[in-house]
Amino acid sequence: GVERLAKHKIKFYMFEFDEPCFKEQAKLDEMRNINASVSLQESNLWTPDIEHATNEIIAKLQPLIDSKYRKYLALDQLIALQPNYQPLTQTDAGKVSHLNLHVDQPRYEGFGVLIVTIAIKGNGTVVLLDEKPEPHVKNRDKDAWSFDLHEAQCYVLSGDARNKCLHGVLPHGERTSLNLRFGLHGSSQDDKEETVSFEAEFDQHWT
C-alpha cells in the first residue's frame, strides 16, 4: 500500500508538516502512519464477512454518485480502511468533542478519490462548508449544509463535496467511525492513465 502511494507521489504525512521547518515532524508522522498500517492481503483481518459487507456498501452507493467516479468505487480500488475514535474531552464548558472543519489533502494522508465514512458507534452531525460558491450565486459569500449521521449509516464524499468543501463532525457523545478510501489521484502530467488528476479535481479550488 505504501508503495502504491509513493507511485502516485502521495506523501504519507500531514499536509501541515510539508514545510522545511517541520521536516523532522513529517518523517515522524510518516513513520507512525506506516507502523500503524496493516496489509489486509497479508493478514487474517480481511474475512469473507468483511468483504461481503464492503461489497454491499459499494453496491448501495454506486447509483448515488456521479458516473465518472463509479469505477473508483470498487473493491480493487479500496486503498485503505481507517478507523477513527472521537472521545469526549473535558473543558471549562463541559465535555465536548468535534472534528474540526478541514479538507482531506489528496497529496498527503488525506488521499482517496472517494471517501466513504461509516458510523460504527455513536451518532453525529456532519457539516459541509463551501467558502467559495459559484460566481453566479449572488449575495452569498459561502454555502453550508449539515445532516445527522446515525449509527450504522454512512456517507460518501466525492466531487466538489470531497475536493472543494470543508467538512467536519459534531458528535453526539463518544463516536467511532471507519473511513474507506477508494482510488488515488494522479498528476495529469506524470500519470497519463489517471482520469482523475490533482490539478483538475483539487488544485483549481485551493490555488
N, C-alpha and C positions, 0 to 999 in steps of 0.2 A: 503494500500500500504506500509506504513512504517513497519507494522508487517511482511509483505512478505519479505521486505528487511532484517529485523532482522533474520528471519528464515534462510536465506541464508548467514548470518553472514556478511552482507554488511553494511558498515558504511556510514551514510548519510552526509558526510562532505568531504572537500578536502583532497586528499592524502597528500599534503604538510603539513597539520596540524597534521599528525599522528606521532608526537614526543612528549615526556613528557613535553618539554618546551612550547609546543603550546596547552596544554590540554584545557585551557580556550577558546582559539580561536576555537578549534574543537567543543566544546559544543555550542558556539555562532553560528558557521556556521551551525551546525546540526539543531538548533532551528530555524534559519532563513529559512532553506530549508523546515522544517516541516510546519512552519507557512505560507510559500508561496505555499504549496501544497493544491490541491483540489481533493476530491474524486469524480470522474466522475459519479460513480454509485449513489451517494447521492446528485447530483446537477442537474440543468437543462441545463448544458453545453453540455452534450452528446446527441445531437439531431439526428434524423434519417438521416438527410443530412450529418452530420459529419461521422456517422457510415458507410453510403454508400460510401463516398469519401475514407475513410480509407480502406474499403474492395476493392475498385478499385485499390488503390495503392498496396495493398498486392497481388492482382491477377496479376498485371503487373510485379511485382518484383520476384514472386515465380519462374518462369522459368529461371531467370538470376543468381540465387545464387546456391551454392553447395548444393546437395541434403541433406546432413547431417544437414543443418541449416533450412530446409524448415518448419519443424514442429514448429519452434520458430517464424516464420513469419506468425502469425495468430492473430486474434482479441483477443482470450482468453489469448494470451501471451503478449499483449500490456501492459507494466508496467507503462509507463509514457509518456506524451506529454510535451515537454519542449520548450517554446518559447525563442528565443534569439534575442536581438537587438544590432546591431553594429553601434554606431553613429560615425560621423566624429569628430576627435579631432584636436584642433589647436596646431601645433608645429612650431618651427622656420623654418621648411622646407615647411610649409603649412598645409592644412587639410589632415590628414591621418587616417586610421583605418585598423586594421588587427587582425585576431585571430591567436595568436602565435602557432607555431608547438607544438603539445602535443599528448599524448596518453590518451584515456579515461580509467581511472583505474577501472576495474570491481568490485573491493572490496570496492569502495568508491562511490562518487556521479556520477562517470562515468560508472555506471552499464549498462548492456544490452549485450546479446549475439550478437544481430544485432542492428545497429543504422541507422535509415533512416532519412535523412535531406532533408527537403523541402524548397526551396527558395520561401518565401511568398512575399517579396517585395525587389527589387533590385537585381543586378547581382554580381557575384564574380568569382574568380579563386580559385579552390580547389587544394591544394598542398599535395602530399604524399611523405614521405621520409623514406626509409629503410636504416638505418645506419649499418645494419649487413646482407649484401647479402649472398646468399647461398655459401657454400665453393667452389662449382665447378665454380663459377663466378670469373674469373681471372682478375687481373689488375684493379679492381674497389673496392673502399672501401665503396661505398654507391650507392643506386639507388634512383631516384626521378622521379615523374610523376606529371603532372598538367592537369587540364581540366576546361573549363569555365562552370559555373552553372548559367543559366538564370532564371529569374522569372518564377515560376510555374513548374520548373524542380526539380528533386530530385535525390539523390544517396544513396546507402546503403553501410555501412562498415560491413564486415564480414570476417571471416578467418584471414589471415595474414594482410589484409588491416586494420582490426579493432584491432588486437592483437599485431602486430609486428611493423607496420609503425606508424610514427608520421604523424599527419595531421594538416592542418591549412587552413585559408581562407583569401584571399586578396580581400576585397570588392571593387566594382567599384562605390563607393559612399555609402550612408547610406544603411543598409541592415537589413532585418528581416527574420529570418528562424524559422523552427519548427523541433525539434528532436523528433522522435518516437523511444522509446527504447523498444525492444522486447526481452523477455526471460531473465533469470537470470542464471549466472554461479553458480556452486556449488562446494563444496570440494569433491574430489574423495574419501576421507576417511570418511567424515561425512555425505554425502548425496548420498547414493547408487543409488538413482533413477535418478540422473543427468548424462547425457551422455556428457555434455559439462562442463568440470571442469576447475577451475582456473589453476591447475597445467599443464594440457595437452594443454590448449589453450593459456594462457598468460604467466605464470611464466617461461616457458622454454626460452622465448625471453628476459626476464628482470632480471634474477637472475644469 
